[in-house]
């Protein structure tokens, strides 16, 4: 089914009805799955229902665009809540939407410049280099020849997101009626977190501030680079920044041709996130491969700062204590800290949890981590859901960079020590 750009999507009322109709269908499918499971039904039939549900979400999201795309992508990462047949369908939901015509965004860019764009840009490529559900990015050249990237919100996206969030609010309350899901996740709180995150993504000025703040956090690390913002041409709907040209961390051939030390890049990425999590508490939450570019000189560029979070001194202290208990193999202590952070319900089986944590630490394996999150009585608080997602993506990125690494506990121990001692800058001496 062809994708539809926001400029021609259905009206708000019809849009609401489609999302609500989808939610009702999903609820009925879930009840059918419950009935089959209670009767010892055919596993293939149950998996087929889950796959059909994921496919319906994906097709609806592709058709409607807007916040529903982000919601679908988010569900696709929740492998601790849903079967693989469901999440596999949603992982095919790419944030790669056909762009709005350049003529539709040209005036927005001109308004940001407060003058005709011909006086600011020597040229702008009308075909974007990236196009997502919220914004699209165009390569451009300033009058002085400097190459920049223009990130501009899609026309009418604010209205679409407002409609979607309002509708998903009602869906979240519907989800509370499903006991098996309610026991694992507070969907109303998750919606609140999701809405806050999306509202930030709709504000290019906020993203520019995030970039400047992160530059202050990581500026002393010569291995990391963050695009410079051109504030004179940045508004709530347009962000102009340095154009970063680098290799995707998945592009092994290009990394090899440029003689990039993949272990050094991995170390830079790991140190950057340990400092954010354990020292400063200001965290870039979206480290998927598309937001990590390796420059020809080996530096790692962090991109797309629409999704960030800030954790209090008390939370950072809990994160540090958690890491220390892991190093000392004090898994009972780990369970206690997780309980303090709200991850464990009263009915949690502490013994089972301790054994699962031990296996997860020893293997650093995605399957083991998923099993840990699926344990009865283990629930990820909504306020930490995006952080859990972030850590999952970080683990994936680290593994992509050094797939042959066999001693992940040792790597983590070596790099976390400076952060635990609040001396992250010492790690730069390894460069």
Secondary structure by P-SEA (a helix, b strand, c coil): cccccccccccaaaaaaaaaaaaaaaaaaaaaaaaaaaacccaaaaaaaaaaaaaaaaaaaaacccaaaaaaaaaaaccccccaaaaaaaaaccccccccccccaaaaaaaaacccccccccccccccccccccbbbbbbccccbbbbbbbbcccaaaaaaaaaaaaaaaaaaaaaacaaaaaccaaaaaaaaaaaaaaaaacaaaaaaaaaaaaaaccccccbbbbbbccccccccbbbccbbbbbcccaaaaaaaaccaaaaaaaaaaaaaaaacccccccccccccccbbbcccbbbbbccccbbbbbcaaaaaaaaaaaaaaaacaaaaaaaaaaaacccccccaaaaaaaaaaaaaacccaaaaaaaaacccccccccaaaaaaaaaaaaaaaaaaccccccaaaaaaaaaccccccccccccccc
